[in-house]
Amino acid sequence: MKVGLTGGIGAGKSTVADLFSKKGAIVIRADELSRQVIEPATSGFASVVSRFGQEIVDENGFISRTKLADIVFKDDLALQDLENIIHPLVRSKTNEIMSNQTSETIIVNEVPLLLEKNMKDLYDFLVVVVSSQKNRLDRLAKNGLTAKQALSRMAKQIDDETRKNAADFLIVNDGNLEQLDSDVERIWQTLKERNFKS
């Protein structure tokens, strides 16, 4: 069973993915794969440096995600170019991981831009995580983003109303971790039941 997991930046997708992982899901994280496919000595690294210049490479020889973000979040065309390089590589890696699983496995794929990229049909079910703007900004501030940077990234994503309408399962992440775990557990039990029946 393939389950898509998505939500806006700062909504808490990664925490939800961690909870699914603890319950036995195989979790694939698009953000993690997008880092891997542009590591030094990969074709992704060469393509990104060729497009954005040597100045995005840090002193350790890695692509600086901060410098890259500064460029692409101010320039829609640059962002599109970056996505055109990275997304096919991430898809290929995702398919590779999925093909190594059995039909009994519940795979949870955390993809930030799942709906923006019209990928809903690739999954049996869609779990959407939403959270208040205040909580999202607070979480992103802890990750070092200013409110201005965070709002600029939010503006490039679809709105929560559209996300909610697409969801098979909705998680409102505005409570504590115990509440979140209880919500994930409820969904997990339903997924296991449906997977067994199929």
Summary of the structure (lengths in Angstrom):
residues: 198
radius of gyration: 17.4
end to end distance: 9.1
largest distance: 53.5
contacts: 569
relative contact order: 0.21
helix: 57%
strand: 13%
